[in-house]
Amino acid sequence: MSKVTTDESVERMLADHEGEWIAFRVTGRDEYGQPARGELLVHSPSSAEAYEAIGSPGEICVLHSGDLVPKGHGFVFAL
């Protein structure tokens, strides 16, 4: 797990940490209200570590920057 604090675009954070979970404090939104900028708090291959790092107040977003479903696999939603 690596802790950092920068203000950058969500696209940049996802590109810089491919295949990892990132947790960031939202600092800006796009025209649709989606997080567009943030202060990166932590990046880690472990989702548990990313969620543990969000103990500080503020609006926090946790995303995964890679494919969650391995190539050649799929899943079905049943209602």
DSSP file (Angstrom, degrees, kcal/mol; ACC not computed):
  #  RESIDUE AA STRUCTURE BP1 BP2  ACC     N-H-->O    O-->H-N    N-H-->O    O-->H-N    TCO  KAPPA ALPHA  PHI   PSI    X-CA   Y-CA   Z-CA
    1    1 A M              0   0    0      0, 0.0     2,-0.4     0, 0.0    43,-0.2   0.000 360.0 360.0 360.0 134.4    0.0    0.0    0.0
    2    2 A S  E     -A   43   0A   0     41,-2.2    41,-1.9     2,-0.0     2,-0.5  -0.982 360.0-152.2-122.4 129.9    1.3    3.4   -0.9
    3    3 A K  E     +A   42   0A   0     -2,-0.4     2,-0.3    39,-0.2    39,-0.3  -0.855  26.1 156.7-101.3 134.0   -0.1    6.6    0.6
    4    4 A V        -     0   0    0     37,-1.0     2,-0.4    -2,-0.5    -2,-0.0  -0.960  29.1-149.4-146.2 160.4    0.1    9.8   -1.5
    5    5 A T        +     0   0    0     -2,-0.3     2,-0.3    19,-0.0    36,-0.1  -0.894  36.2 136.6-138.6 109.5   -1.7   13.2   -1.6
    6    6 A T        -     0   0    0     -2,-0.4    34,-1.2    34,-0.3     2,-0.6  -0.943  48.5-125.0-141.3 161.3   -2.0   15.0   -4.9
    7    7 A D  E     +B   39   0A   0     -2,-0.3     2,-0.3    32,-0.2    32,-0.2  -0.938  54.4 131.5-112.0 110.3   -4.7   16.8   -6.7
    8    8 A E  E     -B   38   0A   0     30,-2.6    30,-2.4    -2,-0.6    19,-0.2  -0.913  58.2 -71.7-149.7 173.8   -5.1   15.3  -10.2
    9    9 A S  E  >  -B   37   0A   0     -2,-0.3     4,-2.1    28,-0.2    28,-0.3  -0.364  35.9-126.3 -71.3 150.7   -7.7   14.0  -12.7
   10   10 A V  H  > S+     0   0    0     26,-2.4     4,-2.6     1,-0.2     5,-0.2   0.891 112.0  56.9 -62.3 -40.0   -9.4   10.7  -12.0
   11   11 A E  H  > S+     0   0    0     25,-0.4     4,-2.2     1,-0.2    -1,-0.2   0.901 107.6  47.9 -57.6 -41.8   -8.3    9.6  -15.5
   12   12 A R  H  > S+     0   0    0      2,-0.2     4,-2.7     1,-0.2    -1,-0.2   0.920 111.0  50.1 -66.3 -44.3   -4.7   10.2  -14.6
   13   13 A M  H  X S+     0   0    0     -4,-2.1     4,-1.2     1,-0.2    -2,-0.2   0.918 112.1  47.7 -60.9 -43.7   -4.9    8.4  -11.3
   14   14 A L  H  < S+     0   0    0     -4,-2.6     3,-0.2     1,-0.2    -1,-0.2   0.907 114.1  46.9 -63.8 -42.0   -6.5    5.4  -13.0
   15   15 A A  H >< S+     0   0    0     -4,-2.2     3,-0.8    -5,-0.2    -2,-0.2   0.885 111.6  50.6 -67.3 -39.1   -3.8    5.3  -15.7
   16   16 A D  H 3< S+     0   0    0     -4,-2.7    -1,-0.2     1,-0.2    -2,-0.2   0.727 117.8  38.6 -71.9 -21.4   -1.0    5.7  -13.2
   17   17 A H  T >< S+     0   0    0     -4,-1.2     3,-1.9    -3,-0.2    48,-0.4  -0.302  80.2 179.2-127.7  48.6   -2.1    2.9  -11.0
   18   18 A E  T <  S+     0   0    0     -3,-0.8    48,-0.2     1,-0.3     3,-0.1  -0.238  71.0  14.0 -53.5 130.7   -3.4    0.3  -13.5
   19   19 A G  T 3  S+     0   0    0      1,-0.3     2,-0.3    -5,-0.1    -1,-0.3   0.545 108.9 102.5  80.8   7.7   -4.7   -2.9  -11.9
   20   20 A E  S <  S-     0   0    0     -3,-1.9    45,-2.4    -6,-0.2     2,-0.4  -0.769  73.5-112.2-118.8 164.8   -4.8   -1.3   -8.4
   21   21 A W  E     -CD  44  64A   0     23,-3.7    23,-2.4    -2,-0.3     2,-0.4  -0.792  33.7-163.5 -89.9 138.2   -7.5    0.0   -6.1
   22   22 A I  E     -CD  43  63A   0     41,-2.8    41,-2.1    -2,-0.4     2,-0.4  -0.963   9.9-163.1-123.8 143.8   -7.3    3.8   -5.5
   23   23 A A  E     +CD  42  62A   0     19,-2.4    18,-3.0    -2,-0.4    19,-1.6  -0.995  20.8 168.7-122.6 129.3   -8.9    5.8   -2.8
   24   24 A F  E     -CD  40  61A   0     37,-2.5    37,-2.7    -2,-0.4     2,-0.5  -0.989  38.0-118.6-143.5 151.1   -9.2    9.6   -3.3
   25   25 A R  E     -CD  39  60A   0     14,-2.3    14,-2.4    -2,-0.3     2,-0.3  -0.779  41.5-119.3 -85.1 124.6  -10.9   12.6   -1.8
   26   26 A V  E     +C   38   0A   0     33,-2.7    33,-0.3    -2,-0.5    12,-0.3  -0.482  41.6 164.4 -70.1 126.1  -13.1   14.2   -4.4
   27   27 A T  E     +     0   0A   0     10,-2.1     2,-0.3     1,-0.3    11,-0.2   0.490  64.3  18.6-117.3 -10.7  -12.1   17.8   -5.2
   28   28 A G  E     -C   37   0A   0      9,-1.3     8,-3.0     5,-0.0     9,-1.8  -0.986  59.9-152.5-160.6 150.7  -14.0   18.3   -8.5
   29   29 A R  E     -C   35   0A   0     -2,-0.3     2,-0.1     6,-0.3     5,-0.0  -0.884  18.9-122.8-124.8 155.5  -16.9   16.9  -10.5
   30   30 A D    >   -     0   0    0      4,-2.5     3,-1.9    -2,-0.3     6,-0.1  -0.189  47.3 -82.7 -84.8-175.4  -17.7   16.8  -14.2
   31   31 A E  T 3  S+     0   0    0      1,-0.3    -1,-0.1     2,-0.1    -2,-0.0   0.642 130.7  53.0 -65.9 -13.9  -20.8   18.2  -15.9
   32   32 A Y  T 3  S-     0   0    0      2,-0.1    -1,-0.3     3,-0.0     0, 0.0   0.385 119.5-106.9-100.4   1.7  -22.7   15.0  -15.0
   33   33 A G  S <  S+     0   0    0     -3,-1.9    -2,-0.1     1,-0.3     3,-0.1   0.509  75.0 137.0  86.4   5.3  -21.8   15.1  -11.3
   34   34 A Q        -     0   0    0      1,-0.1    -4,-2.5     2,-0.0    -1,-0.3  -0.576  68.1 -90.4 -83.0 147.2  -19.2   12.3  -11.5
   35   35 A P  E     + C   0  29A   0      0, 0.0    -6,-0.3     0, 0.0    -1,-0.1  -0.362  52.5 163.5 -56.4 129.2  -15.9   12.6   -9.7
   36   36 A A  E     +     0   0A   0     -8,-3.0   -26,-2.4     1,-0.3   -25,-0.4   0.617  60.6  26.2-121.1 -27.2  -13.4   14.2  -12.1
   37   37 A R  E     +BC   9  28A   0     -9,-1.8   -10,-2.1   -28,-0.3    -9,-1.3  -0.952  67.1 156.9-136.6 155.2  -10.5   15.4   -9.8
   38   38 A G  E     -BC   8  26A   0    -30,-2.4   -30,-2.6    -2,-0.3     2,-0.7  -0.996  44.7-102.5-168.4 168.4   -9.2   14.3   -6.5
   39   39 A E  E     -BC   7  25A   0    -14,-2.4   -14,-2.3    -2,-0.3     2,-0.3  -0.909  44.0-130.3 -99.9 111.0   -6.5   14.0   -3.9
   40   40 A L  E     + C   0  24A   0    -34,-1.2   -34,-0.3    -2,-0.7   -16,-0.3  -0.453  29.7 176.6 -65.8 122.9   -5.1   10.5   -4.1
   41   41 A L  E     -     0   0A   0    -18,-3.0   -37,-1.0     1,-0.4     2,-0.3   0.828  61.0 -13.6 -95.1 -40.8   -5.0    9.0   -0.6
   42   42 A V  E     -AC   3  23A   0    -19,-1.6   -19,-2.4   -39,-0.3    -1,-0.4  -0.990  47.8-160.0-160.1 151.4   -3.8    5.5   -1.3
   43   43 A H  E     +AC   2  22A   0    -41,-1.9   -41,-2.2    -2,-0.3   -21,-0.2  -0.995  26.5 151.4-136.1 141.1   -3.3    3.0   -4.1
   44   44 A S  E     - C   0  21A   0    -23,-2.4   -23,-3.7    -2,-0.4     6,-0.1  -0.987  53.7-123.9-161.6 150.5   -2.9   -0.8   -3.5
   45   45 A P  S    S+     0   0    0      0, 0.0     2,-0.5     0, 0.0   -23,-0.1   0.656  97.7  79.3 -70.8 -14.0   -3.6   -4.1   -5.1
   46   46 A S     >  -     0   0    0      1,-0.1     4,-1.7   -25,-0.1     5,-0.1  -0.842  65.5-159.7-100.5 122.7   -5.7   -4.9   -2.1
   47   47 A S  H  > S+     0   0    0     -2,-0.5     4,-2.5     1,-0.2     5,-0.2   0.860  94.6  59.4 -65.4 -33.9   -9.2   -3.5   -1.8
   48   48 A A  H  > S+     0   0    0      1,-0.2     4,-2.2     2,-0.2    -1,-0.2   0.915 105.3  47.9 -61.0 -43.6   -9.2   -4.0    1.9
   49   49 A E  H  > S+     0   0    0      2,-0.2     4,-1.3     1,-0.2    -1,-0.2   0.889 110.7  51.8 -64.7 -38.8   -6.1   -1.7    2.3
   50   50 A A  H  < S+     0   0    0     -4,-1.7     3,-0.3     1,-0.2     4,-0.3   0.925 112.0  45.6 -63.6 -44.0   -7.8    0.9    0.1
   51   51 A Y  H >< S+     0   0    0     -4,-2.5     3,-1.2     1,-0.2    -2,-0.2   0.854 108.7  56.4 -68.4 -33.9  -10.9    0.9    2.2
   52   52 A E  H 3< S+     0   0    0     -4,-2.2     3,-0.4     1,-0.2    -1,-0.2   0.803 100.4  60.8 -64.6 -28.7   -8.9    1.0    5.5
   53   53 A A  T 3< S+     0   0    0     -4,-1.3     3,-0.5    -3,-0.3     2,-0.3   0.546  82.8  81.9 -77.8  -7.3   -7.2    4.2    4.3
   54   54 A I    <   +     0   0    0     -3,-1.2    -1,-0.2    -4,-0.3    -2,-0.1  -0.098  50.4 118.6 -94.7  38.9  -10.4    6.2    4.1
   55   55 A G        +     0   0    0     -3,-0.4    -1,-0.2    -2,-0.3    -2,-0.1   0.597  51.9  92.1 -77.4 -11.0  -10.6    7.1    7.8
   56   56 A S  S    S-     0   0    0     -3,-0.5     4,-0.0     1,-0.1    -3,-0.0  -0.517  83.9-102.1 -86.0 154.1  -10.4   10.8    7.2
   57   57 A P  S    S+     0   0    0      0, 0.0     2,-0.2     0, 0.0    -1,-0.1  -0.257  74.4  69.0 -71.0 161.1  -13.5   13.0    6.7
   58   58 A G  S    S-     0   0    0      2,-0.1     2,-0.7   -33,-0.0   -33,-0.0  -0.542  93.9 -48.0 120.3 174.1  -14.6   14.2    3.3
   59   59 A E        -     0   0    0    -33,-0.3   -33,-2.7    -2,-0.2     2,-0.4  -0.734  61.9-170.9 -84.2 114.9  -16.1   12.7    0.2
   60   60 A I  E     -D   25   0A   0     -2,-0.7     2,-0.4   -35,-0.2   -35,-0.2  -0.861  10.7-165.1-113.2 141.3  -14.1    9.7   -0.6
   61   61 A C  E     -D   24   0A   0    -37,-2.7   -37,-2.5    -2,-0.4     2,-0.5  -0.983   2.1-163.1-124.6 136.1  -14.3    7.5   -3.8
   62   62 A V  E     +D   23   0A   0     -2,-0.4     2,-0.3   -39,-0.2   -39,-0.2  -0.986  19.2 167.2-121.5 123.8  -12.7    4.1   -4.2
   63   63 A L  E     -D   22   0A   0    -41,-2.1   -41,-2.8    -2,-0.5     2,-0.4  -0.902  32.4-130.6-131.7 157.7  -12.2    2.7   -7.7
   64   64 A H  E     -D   21   0A   0     -2,-0.3   -43,-0.2   -43,-0.2     4,-0.1  -0.940  13.1-155.4-107.7 135.4  -10.4   -0.2   -9.4
   65   65 A S        +     0   0    0    -45,-2.4     2,-0.2    -2,-0.4   -44,-0.1   0.399  67.6  48.1 -94.1   3.7   -8.3    0.8  -12.4
   66   66 A G  S    S-     0   0    0    -46,-0.2     2,-0.4   -48,-0.2    -2,-0.1  -0.579  99.6 -60.4-128.1-168.7   -8.3   -2.5  -14.2
   67   67 A D        -     0   0    0     -2,-0.2     4,-0.1     1,-0.1    -2,-0.1  -0.648  34.6-166.9 -77.6 127.3  -10.4   -5.4  -15.4
   68   68 A L  S    S+     0   0    0     -2,-0.4    -1,-0.1     1,-0.1    -3,-0.0   0.706  76.6  63.5 -85.7 -21.9  -12.2   -7.1  -12.5
   69   69 A V  S    S-     0   0    0      4,-0.1    -1,-0.1     6,-0.0     3,-0.1  -0.917  92.2-122.7-105.4 120.0  -13.2  -10.1  -14.6
   70   70 A P    >   -     0   0    0      0, 0.0     3,-2.0     0, 0.0    -2,-0.1  -0.213  39.2 -87.3 -59.5 149.8  -10.3  -12.1  -16.0
   71   71 A K  T 3  S+     0   0    0      1,-0.3     3,-0.1    -4,-0.1    -4,-0.0  -0.312 117.2  27.3 -56.6 137.4  -10.1  -12.5  -19.8
   72   72 A G  T 3  S+     0   0    0      1,-0.3     2,-0.3    -3,-0.1    -1,-0.3   0.383 106.8  94.5  88.7  -3.8  -12.1  -15.5  -20.9
   73   73 A H    <   +     0   0    0     -3,-2.0    -1,-0.3    -4,-0.1     2,-0.3  -0.755  46.7 173.4-114.7 163.9  -14.5  -15.3  -18.0
   74   74 A G        -     0   0    0     -2,-0.3     2,-0.3    -3,-0.1    -3,-0.0  -0.913  16.4-139.7-153.3 179.6  -17.8  -13.7  -17.6
   75   75 A F        -     0   0    0     -2,-0.3     2,-0.4    -6,-0.1    -6,-0.0  -0.978   8.8-138.4-148.3 160.8  -20.7  -13.3  -15.2
   76   76 A V        -     0   0    0     -2,-0.3     2,-0.6     2,-0.0    -2,-0.0  -0.953   8.3-143.6-124.2 137.6  -24.5  -13.2  -15.4
   77   77 A F        -     0   0    0     -2,-0.4     2,-0.5     2,-0.0    -2,-0.0  -0.902  20.9-170.7 -98.3 123.8  -26.9  -11.0  -13.5
   78   78 A A              0   0    0     -2,-0.6    -2,-0.0     1,-0.1     0, 0.0  -0.958 360.0 360.0-117.3 132.0  -30.1  -12.8  -12.6
   79   79 A L              0   0    0     -2,-0.5    -1,-0.1     0, 0.0    -2,-0.0   0.391 360.0 360.0-111.3 360.0  -33.1  -11.0  -11.2
